[in-house]
């Protein structure tokens, strides 16, 4: 009897943990089509800048990549939500 009760208690505890973990997951917000288009444009501009920097050497390449990264971050931040 004691064994059955301990198994039932263990199963209930595991079920509660699993259900609370499933409820804790939150969905990410659904963005507007304008936001999706803006972020896609930002990413494409970033990729183009990175590809253009491949022809450069050393410090120039690093500067162009850093500027592209900053521009992408700013562009995504200013995209409509």
Secondary structure, DSSP 8 states (H G I E B T S, - for coil): -HHHHHHHHHHHHHHHHHHHHHHH--------HHHHHHHHHHHHHHHHHHHHHTTS-HHHHHHHHHHHHHHHHHHHHTS--
